[in-house]
Amino acid sequence: MMNARQMPLAFAPEEARLAVTGLAGCKEMQKRLSEMGLHVGGEVKVIRGCVTGPLLLAVGKSRLALGQEMSRKIFVTPLQDR
């Protein structure tokens, strides 16, 4: 269930620091996201967002590029709201 401040990662603004609050999709996709460092309770920062192309994220010391479809299945909340 989404709260008022929760949104899909695809809609997050550039430079936003976010907490991952939920992962949608099948178990394999959730496992893959977790292996990439994206898990509920984790933090991410949007380095580059784009309406049509991939998002570039900072996850710890790593950088990830996620497509729009996958980024719509990751739910986040701005860190200052936690």
Buried (B, 14 or more C-beta within 10 A) or exposed (E): EEEEEBBBBBEBEEEBBBBBBBBEBEEEBBEEBBEBBBEBEBBBBBBEBEEEEBBBBBBEEEEBEBEBEBBBBBBBBBEEEE
